[in-house]
Amino acid sequence: MENPYCLGRQLGSGVDGVVRICTDNSTGLQYACKSVLKSKSDALQHIRTEIEMLDRLRGHPNIITYQGHFEDDEHVHLAMDLCEGGDLCEHLQERGPLTEREAVRVMRVLVSALMFCHGRGVMHRDIKPDNILFPRRNSGYGDLKLADFGAAADFTHRRVFTAVEGTPWYLAPEVLTGTGYDEKVDVWSLGILLHILLSGYVPFDGETTPDIFQAIKRGRLDLKRAPWPAISEEAKDLLKGMLQKNPYRRLRLAEVLAHPWMQMIMETGVERWGNWPNPESVVVGG
């Protein structure tokens, strides 16, 4: 397949491959290009999944946009939006937890993006701050883009999944029990993210991966330690609804969007509740 892009400087790298700036030869526009080796079977499967999912998810302003892909003898290359503003993980590490009003802005964007995904039969399965990008350094929370759909799955023809996909701290309990799960795992992961946005740390942690998994399966949510006494009861109520161990009792995305905490801040435009002072560092897991 002919290469329609000119590959430029490297932006980052990981176990699956590298990301570079690429320039469209016909338009001169710049994008990000993820390149993986065909010899790495897991990476190859992930990028083929990502291509399929992003092609299906075109059109939402808060989902990374698929621009095209091409192959050569050794690599598969995926071109998508160029986001040079860093990710939400880096942002939280730099500034600490968000105020409740800021957290609402982030949550509304992500709930909207996930509702779009679920409406098209796609569950993300790897919601975490690292996969939420700022297009530019001066971008606001309303500009955030959900990215990295390599672990995503199409659930239009299948309702129950058993494969363990995602990052340990963000996995829902039903993923770990092997009894099967559906798209509500994304609500759990989004609940973990909300906990991080407001507190700066993950709710279920451990020294080792098995320790983390045990903490998740126990599901003992501690909202008494700092900074939770200074956070509104409405925010904590939403968090409890999203982090229900039983997926049948867990809130749906539409219920998250309609929750009083989300609605009260949206309607008043005023932050009604205080937050604990920001610590110097934030622990967000993987």
C-alpha positions in Angstrom: 0.0 0.0 0.0 1.4 3.4 -1.0 2.5 5.6 1.9 0.3 8.8 1.7 2.3 10.4 4.6 5.7 11.7 5.3 6.9 10.4 8.7 8.6 13.0 11.0 9.9 13.3 14.5 9.0 10.8 17.2 6.5 11.9 19.8 6.5 8.8 22.0 7.0 5.0 22.2 5.6 2.1 24.1 5.6 -1.7 24.1 3.3 -1.8 21.1 5.3 0.6 18.9 6.1 4.3 18.3 4.1 7.5 17.6 5.5 10.1 15.2 4.3 13.3 13.6 3.3 12.6 10.0 2.4 15.0 7.2 -0.2 14.3 4.6 1.6 14.4 1.2 -1.5 15.8 -0.6 -2.6 18.5 1.9 0.4 19.3 4.0 -1.7 18.7 7.2 0.0 17.1 10.2 -1.3 14.2 12.2 0.0 11.7 14.7 1.0 8.3 13.3 1.1 5.2 15.4 3.3 2.5 13.9 3.5 -1.2 15.1 5.6 -4.1 13.8 3.7 -6.8 12.1 5.9 -9.3 13.8 4.4 -8.4 17.2 1.1 -10.3 17.2 -0.5 -8.6 20.2 0.4 -5.1 19.0 -0.8 -6.0 15.5 -4.2 -7.2 16.8 -4.5 -4.0 18.9 -3.8 -1.6 16.1 -6.2 -3.5 13.7 -8.9 -3.2 16.4 -8.2 0.4 16.9 -8.5 1.1 13.2 -11.8 -0.7 13.0 -13.2 1.1 16.1 -12.0 4.6 15.2 -13.4 4.2 11.7 -16.8 3.4 13.3 -16.5 6.3 15.8 -15.9 9.2 13.4 -17.8 12.4 14.2 -17.6 13.0 17.9 -15.5 16.1 18.9 -14.2 14.4 22.1 -13.0 11.1 20.4 -9.7 11.0 18.6 -10.3 11.2 14.9 -9.2 8.4 12.5 -7.5 9.9 9.4 -6.5 6.7 7.6 -4.0 3.9 7.7 -1.4 2.2 5.5 1.0 -0.7 5.6 4.4 -1.6 4.4 6.4 -4.8 4.6 7.1 -4.5 8.3 4.6 -2.1 9.9 1.0 -1.1 10.1 0.6 2.7 10.4 -2.4 4.5 11.8 -2.9 8.3 11.3 -5.1 10.2 13.7 -5.5 13.6 15.4 -2.3 15.2 16.5 -2.6 16.0 20.2 0.5 17.9 21.5 -1.0 19.1 24.8 -0.2 16.0 26.8 -2.6 13.7 28.5 -4.8 14.0 31.6 -2.4 11.9 33.7 0.4 14.4 33.1 -2.0 17.3 33.8 -3.0 15.9 37.2 0.6 15.1 38.1 1.4 18.8 37.5 -1.5 20.5 39.2 -3.0 18.0 41.6 -6.7 17.1 42.1 -9.4 19.2 40.4 -12.1 21.2 42.0 -15.5 19.8 41.8 -16.5 22.2 39.1 -13.5 21.3 37.0 -14.2 17.6 37.5 -17.7 18.0 36.3 -16.4 19.5 33.0 -14.1 16.5 32.5 -16.8 14.0 33.4 -19.4 15.5 31.1 -17.0 15.3 28.1 -16.1 11.7 28.9 -19.7 10.6 29.5 -20.7 12.1 26.2 -17.9 10.4 24.4 -18.6 7.0 26.0 -22.3 7.3 25.3 -21.4 7.8 21.6 -19.2 4.8 21.7 -21.8 2.6 23.4 -24.4 3.8 21.0 -22.3 2.4 18.2 -21.6 -0.9 20.0 -18.1 -0.1 21.2 -16.8 -0.5 24.7 -13.5 1.1 25.4 -12.2 -1.2 28.2 -9.2 1.0 29.0 -10.5 4.3 30.4 -7.7 6.0 32.3 -6.0 9.4 32.5 -3.2 8.4 30.1 -5.8 7.7 27.3 -7.4 11.2 27.6 -5.6 13.8 25.6 -5.4 17.6 25.3 -5.1 18.7 21.6 -3.0 21.7 22.6 -1.2 23.1 25.6 -3.8 25.8 26.1 -6.8 23.4 25.6 -9.6 23.4 28.1 -11.3 20.4 29.6 -14.1 20.7 27.0 -11.5 19.9 24.3 -10.3 16.6 25.8 -10.2 13.6 23.5 -10.7 10.0 24.3 -8.0 7.9 22.7 -6.3 4.5 22.5 -9.0 2.0 21.4 -6.6 -0.9 21.0 -8.3 -2.8 23.9 -11.8 -1.9 22.7 -14.5 -4.5 21.7 -17.5 -4.6 19.5 -20.5 -5.7 21.5 -23.2 -5.4 18.8 -23.4 -9.1 18.3 -22.1 -10.3 21.7 -23.2 -9.2 25.1 -20.9 -11.1 27.5 -17.1 -11.0 27.4 -14.5 -12.8 29.5 -11.0 -11.6 28.3 -9.1 -9.5 30.8 -8.3 -6.3 29.0 -7.2 -3.0 30.4 -5.0 -1.6 33.2 -5.0 -3.2 36.7 -6.2 -0.2 38.8 -9.2 0.5 36.5 -10.6 -3.1 36.0 -14.1 -3.8 37.1 -14.6 -6.6 39.6 -16.6 -8.7 37.1 -13.6 -8.7 34.7 -11.5 -10.4 37.4 -14.0 -13.0 38.5 -14.3 -14.6 35.0 -18.1 -14.7 35.2 -18.4 -12.4 32.2 -19.0 -8.7 31.7 -20.5 -6.1 29.4 -20.0 -2.4 28.5 -20.8 -1.3 32.1 -17.1 -2.0 32.9 -16.5 1.4 31.3 -18.7 3.0 33.9 -16.6 1.4 36.7 -13.4 2.7 35.0 -14.9 6.2 34.7 -15.8 6.0 38.4 -12.1 5.2 39.2 -11.2 8.2 37.1 -13.7 10.4 39.0 -12.1 9.3 42.3 -8.7 10.3 41.0 -9.9 13.7 39.7 -11.2 14.6 43.1 -8.6 13.0 45.4 -5.4 12.4 43.5 -5.2 8.7 44.1 -6.8 5.4 43.0 -9.4 3.9 45.4 -8.1 0.3 45.2 -4.4 -0.2 45.3 -1.7 -2.7 46.4 1.9 -3.6 46.4 1.5 -6.1 43.6 -1.0 -6.8 40.8 -2.7 -9.6 42.8 -3.0 -7.2 45.7 -4.7 -4.7 43.5 -7.1 -7.3 42.2 -8.0 -8.4 45.7 -8.7 -4.8 46.7 -10.9 -4.3 43.7 -12.8 -7.5 44.4 -13.3 -6.5 48.0 -14.5 -3.1 46.8 -14.3 -1.3 50.1 -14.5 2.3 49.2 -13.0 4.6 51.8 -14.5 8.1 51.6 -13.5 9.2 55.2 -9.8 9.9 54.6 -8.6 13.2 53.2 -9.7 14.9 51.0 -13.2 13.3 51.1 -14.6 15.1 54.2 -14.2 18.4 52.2 -16.0 17.0 49.1 -19.7 17.3 48.6 -22.1 14.5 49.5 -23.5 14.7 46.0 -20.1 13.9 44.5 -19.7 11.0 46.8 -23.1 9.7 46.0 -22.3 9.6 42.3 -19.0 7.9 43.0 -20.7 5.2 45.0 -23.2 4.6 42.2 -20.5 4.2 39.6 -18.3 1.9 41.8 -21.1 -0.6 42.6 -19.5 -4.0 42.7 -22.7 -5.5 41.3 -22.9 -4.3 37.6 -26.7 -4.6 37.7 -26.8 -2.0 40.4 -24.2 0.2 38.9 -25.3 3.4 37.3 -25.7 3.6 33.6 -24.1 6.4 31.6 -27.4 8.2 31.1 -27.9 8.1 34.9 -24.4 9.4 35.5 -25.2 12.3 33.2 -28.5 13.0 34.9 -27.1 12.8 38.4 -27.8 15.9 40.6 -24.1 16.5 41.1 -23.6 16.9 37.4 -26.8 18.8 36.9 -26.4 21.2 39.8 -23.1 22.5 38.8 -24.1 22.7 35.1 -27.3 24.7 35.9 -25.9 27.1 38.4 -22.5 27.6 36.8 -21.2 28.1 40.3 -19.0 25.8 42.3 -21.1 25.2 45.4 -18.7 22.9 47.3 -15.2 23.3 48.5 -12.3 20.9 47.9 -9.3 19.9 49.9 -6.2 21.9 49.1 -4.2 20.3 46.2 -1.3 18.0 47.3 2.0 18.3 45.5 1.7 15.0 43.7 -1.0 12.7 42.4 -0.9 9.0 42.2 -3.1 7.7 39.4 -1.9 4.1 38.9 -0.6 2.8 35.6 
